[in-house]
Amino acid sequence: ETGVTQTPRHLVMGMTNKKSLKCEQHLGHNAMYWYKQSAKKPLELMFVYNFKEQTENNSVPSRFSPECPNSSHLFLHLHTLQPEDSALYLCASSLLGTSGGAGSDTQYFGPGTRLTVL
Amino acid sequence: QKEVEQNSGPLSVPEGAIASLNCTYSDRGSQSFFWYRQYSGKSPELIMSIYSNGDKEDGRFTAQLNKASQYVSLLIRDSQPSDSATYLCAVTGGTGRRALTFGSGTRLQVQP
């Protein structure tokens, strides 16, 4: 257990459905991340939230909509997804120091949500 | 050129041997370097972090960093079948970008 939880662990949805992925961290961290991992491809960063503010959107299609109501919770709202969006979606968190120097970037991952879009 | 490059493997070593995993990165200003282990169907698990040139040892694992050559490696001593997994190298950007850039991973197989 890393202190980062994700629900649901598995999700099957149709292309017209709307669903949400939830991530919660119990580590007192102030930054949270969404990553996508497709088969045989490297982990791809999707979104970064720093102190609840989105600081990075890595050209993610608008059918993925993140929400970060506080530093402990992160959501990924899904709507009108495509079959190619089927992947493992990973949440991570880290504690960023004000100096941002080396040592402040260690990220801990949740168990992931295995998403299948039919 | 990929930002973080790893040989995809599989790297096959006999039980008890030393496994050597390598990674190169393109951003010369990168400050933080990580090795994660990922078992099939699971999420990445942090093994080692390293921030300065040289070696860092933790149990059977040793991370080596050479910023001049933009190279980071992971040595696993006394390899065990339970070490069989994909090892991901991750690097943070040098311009203050905190998010990790991952390599595609090296699959390690430890033969009993």
Interface residues (C-beta under 8 A of the other chain):
Chain A: T2 A31 Y33 K41 P42 L43 L45 V48 N50 E56 L88 L90 A92 S94 L96 G100 G101 A102 G103 S104 D105 T106 Q107 Y108 F109 G110 P111 G112 R114
Chain B: V4 Q31 S32 F34 Y36 G41 K42 S43 P44 E45 L46 S49 Y51 S52 L88 A90 T92 G96 R97 R98 A99 L100 T101 F102 G103 S104 G105
